[in-house]
Amino acid sequence: MRIVRALWGSSHPGPTLVVTALSACLGLAAGLDPWRIALVAAAVFFGQLSIGISNDAIDAARDRAVGRTDKPLARGEISVRTAWIGAVASIVVALGLSASFGWGVVAGNAVIILSGWIYNRPLKSTPFSIVPFLIAFGSLPSLATLAAPAPSVAPLWATVAGAVLGASVHLTNVLPDLDADRRTGVRGLPHRLGARASTVLAAAGVVGGALAVLIGPVGGDISRVAVVSWVLFAAVVAVAVLTVVLTLNRAPGRTLFRLVMLAALLLAAQLILSGGALRA
């Protein structure tokens, strides 16, 4: 149990759970049966475990150097070797669960997992650090639609919404660690842009994603948008504005990232309440 707890602590539990919940919501929006939703969510969950654990395994020495006491690997609770075993085992489980739906879902989940690993190394310290997030989150809606009895790729507007949301996640997730990252040579896109510019871009991405989810399901006909969709759209915009206000008035912290995660779940709720917007 000690090893399991340490692996879970190394998996970035918050983002892992939110992305898993988001995949379940997308399954609902795609009209999947409950068992299909559960399997897709489980496949995504184990894929996210592998990404998070591998990230901490790669960064173990760096985390120890900057005194990251919140990291089990940096505290020496488990070895890097154990972490790598856990990360690889999680991939095997993730792809095995995906195989229940055929090669489309296997390929889709593999793309998401590979994107996460490529971010961990080598793109994390480059101006292209945002690219894996665009690909992974942009692919997430198609993972749900490909798991349907009649598999199909998600509509373009859903892919765009996922991609810009992924960009926002990346731009806010690293903000609290900017100084520590610089000391250890990590210079991804947010580090080069700075905290304020990254936050403004993240907020714009959240609003852009909300706009895509608002008008995409109705083919751009605003008159067909349901009242509940407008309410949720307004809530997402409010979250985006709050994110900018907070970063302008104090140093960036985990709150900004949590607000973006909240916006992601609001977008998912908007999809569900729009009446199965991702149904084929």
C-alpha positions in Angstrom: 0.0 0.0 0.0 2.9 2.4 0.7 4.1 1.9 -2.9 0.6 2.4 -4.3 0.1 5.6 -2.3 3.5 6.9 -3.5 2.7 6.1 -7.1 -0.7 7.8 -6.8 1.0 10.9 -5.2 3.4 10.9 -8.2 0.6 10.8 -10.8 -0.5 14.4 -10.4 -3.8 13.2 -8.9 -5.9 16.4 -9.4 -5.3 16.7 -13.2 -5.6 12.9 -13.6 -9.0 12.9 -11.9 -10.3 16.0 -13.8 -9.2 14.6 -17.2 -10.8 11.3 -16.3 -14.1 13.0 -15.3 -13.9 15.1 -18.5 -13.6 11.9 -20.6 -16.7 10.5 -18.8 -18.6 13.7 -19.5 -17.7 13.5 -23.2 -18.9 9.9 -23.2 -22.3 11.1 -21.9 -22.3 13.9 -24.6 -21.6 11.2 -27.2 -24.6 9.2 -26.0 -22.5 6.2 -24.9 -24.0 3.3 -22.8 -22.9 3.4 -19.2 -20.5 0.5 -19.6 -18.8 2.2 -22.5 -18.4 5.4 -20.5 -16.9 3.5 -17.6 -14.4 1.7 -19.9 -13.4 4.9 -21.7 -12.9 6.7 -18.4 -10.9 3.8 -17.0 -8.7 3.7 -20.1 -8.1 7.5 -19.9 -7.4 7.2 -16.1 -4.6 4.7 -16.6 -3.2 6.7 -19.5 -3.1 9.8 -17.3 -1.4 7.8 -14.5 1.4 6.8 -16.9 1.9 10.4 -18.0 2.0 11.8 -14.4 4.2 9.1 -13.0 6.7 9.3 -15.9 6.8 13.1 -15.5 7.8 12.8 -11.8 10.3 10.0 -12.7 12.0 12.2 -15.2 12.0 15.2 -12.9 13.0 13.3 -9.7 16.6 14.8 -9.6 15.3 18.3 -10.4 12.6 18.1 -7.8 15.1 17.1 -5.2 17.3 20.0 -6.2 14.6 22.6 -5.6 13.2 20.9 -2.5 9.9 19.7 -3.8 8.7 18.1 -0.6 5.2 17.5 -2.1 6.8 14.9 -4.5 7.0 11.2 -3.2 10.0 10.6 -5.5 11.8 13.6 -4.3 11.2 12.5 -0.7 12.6 9.1 -1.4 9.3 7.2 -0.7 9.8 5.1 -3.8 12.6 4.6 -6.3 12.7 5.9 -9.8 12.8 2.3 -11.1 9.6 1.5 -9.3 8.0 4.7 -10.8 9.0 3.6 -14.3 7.5 0.2 -13.7 4.3 1.8 -12.6 4.2 4.1 -15.6 4.8 1.4 -18.1 2.3 -1.0 -16.4 -0.3 1.8 -16.6 0.2 2.2 -20.3 -0.4 -1.6 -20.8 -3.6 -1.4 -18.8 -4.8 1.8 -20.6 -4.3 0.3 -24.1 -5.7 -3.0 -23.0 -8.9 -1.4 -21.9 -9.0 0.7 -25.1 -8.8 -2.5 -27.2 -12.4 -3.3 -26.0 -13.5 -0.8 -28.6 -11.2 -1.6 -31.5 -8.2 0.0 -33.0 -9.7 3.5 -33.3 -9.8 4.0 -29.5 -6.5 2.2 -29.1 -4.9 4.7 -31.5 -6.7 7.7 -30.0 -5.6 6.8 -26.5 -2.1 6.0 -27.7 -1.9 9.5 -29.3 -3.0 11.1 -26.0 -0.5 9.1 -23.9 2.4 9.6 -26.4 1.7 13.4 -26.4 2.0 13.4 -22.6 5.3 11.5 -22.6 6.7 13.7 -25.4 5.9 16.7 -23.3 7.7 15.2 -20.3 10.7 14.8 -22.5 11.9 16.4 -24.7 9.4 19.3 -25.4 8.9 20.5 -21.8 11.9 22.8 -22.0 11.3 24.2 -25.5 9.0 26.8 -27.1 6.9 23.9 -28.4 5.9 22.7 -24.9 2.3 23.6 -25.7 2.0 21.3 -28.7 1.4 18.0 -26.8 -1.5 19.7 -24.9 -3.1 20.8 -28.2 -2.9 17.3 -29.6 -3.9 15.4 -26.5 -6.9 17.5 -25.5 -7.9 18.0 -29.1 -8.0 14.2 -29.4 -10.1 13.6 -26.2 -13.5 14.2 -27.8 -12.8 11.7 -30.6 -11.9 9.1 -28.0 -15.6 9.2 -26.9 -17.1 9.2 -30.4 -14.8 6.4 -31.5 -16.0 4.3 -28.6 -19.6 4.4 -29.9 -21.2 1.4 -31.7 -20.8 3.4 -34.9 -17.4 4.9 -34.5 -16.6 8.4 -35.9 -14.2 11.2 -35.3 -15.6 14.1 -33.2 -16.8 17.3 -35.0 -14.1 19.9 -35.8 -15.6 22.4 -33.3 -15.2 19.8 -30.5 -11.6 19.2 -31.5 -10.9 22.9 -31.5 -12.5 23.4 -28.1 -10.5 20.6 -26.6 -7.2 21.9 -28.1 -7.6 25.4 -26.9 -8.6 24.1 -23.5 -5.4 22.0 -23.4 -3.4 25.1 -24.2 -5.0 26.9 -21.3 -4.3 24.0 -19.0 -0.6 24.1 -19.9 -0.2 27.8 -19.6 -1.6 27.9 -16.1 -0.3 24.6 -14.7 3.3 25.6 -14.6 2.8 29.2 -13.3 3.5 28.4 -9.6 6.8 26.7 -10.5 8.2 29.3 -12.9 11.1 30.3 -10.7 12.0 26.8 -9.6 11.9 25.6 -13.3 14.2 28.4 -14.4 16.8 27.4 -11.8 16.9 23.9 -13.2 16.9 24.9 -16.9 13.3 24.3 -17.8 12.1 27.0 -20.3 8.9 26.0 -21.9 6.5 28.4 -23.7 4.9 29.8 -20.4 8.4 30.5 -19.0 9.3 32.5 -22.1 6.0 34.4 -22.2 5.9 35.2 -18.4 3.1 34.8 -15.9 0.8 37.6 -17.0 0.9 36.9 -20.8 0.4 33.2 -20.1 -2.6 33.9 -18.0 -4.2 36.2 -20.5 -3.7 33.7 -23.3 -5.1 30.9 -21.1 -8.2 33.0 -20.3 -8.6 33.7 -24.0 -8.3 30.0 -24.8 -11.0 29.1 -22.2 -13.4 31.7 -23.7 -12.6 30.4 -27.2 -13.4 26.9 -26.1 -16.6 28.0 -24.5 -17.6 29.8 -27.7 -16.9 26.7 -29.8 -19.0 24.6 -27.5 -21.8 27.2 -27.5 -22.2 27.5 -31.3 -20.7 24.3 -32.6 -23.6 22.0 -31.8 -26.2 24.3 -33.4 -24.2 24.9 -36.6 -23.5 28.5 -35.7 -27.2 29.4 -35.4 -27.2 31.4 -32.2 -31.0 31.5 -32.1 -31.0 27.7 -31.4 -28.7 27.9 -28.4 -30.5 26.8 -25.2 -30.8 29.0 -22.2 -28.8 26.6 -20.1 -25.9 26.8 -22.6 -25.9 30.5 -22.3 -25.8 30.3 -18.5 -22.8 27.9 -18.6 -21.1 30.0 -21.2 -21.4 33.0 -19.0 -20.0 30.9 -16.1 -17.0 30.0 -18.1 -16.4 33.6 -19.2 -16.6 34.6 -15.5 -14.0 32.0 -14.6 -11.7 33.4 -17.3 -12.1 36.9 -16.1 -11.5 35.9 -12.5 -8.3 34.1 -13.6 -7.0 37.3 -15.2 -8.0 39.5 -12.3 -6.2 37.2 -9.8 -3.0 37.1 -11.8 -2.9 40.9 -12.1 -3.4 41.4 -8.4 -1.1 38.8 -6.9 1.5 36.2 -7.7 0.2 33.2 -9.7 -0.6 30.1 -7.7 -2.4 26.8 -8.0 -5.8 28.6 -7.9 -5.4 29.7 -11.5 -4.9 26.1 -12.7 -7.9 25.0 -10.6 -10.0 27.6 -12.2 -9.1 26.3 -15.6 -9.9 22.8 -14.5 -13.3 24.1 -13.3 -13.8 25.7 -16.7 -13.1 22.4 -18.4 -15.8 20.7 -16.3 -18.3 23.5 -17.0 -17.6 23.1 -20.8 -18.3 19.3 -20.4 -21.5 20.1 -18.6 -22.5 22.4 -21.4 -22.0 19.6 -23.9 -24.1 17.1 -21.9 -26.9 19.6 -21.3 -27.0 20.6 -25.0 -28.6 17.2 -25.7 -25.9 14.8 -26.8 -23.9 17.3 -28.9 -21.3 14.7 -29.8 -23.8 12.0 -31.0 -23.1 10.7 -34.4 
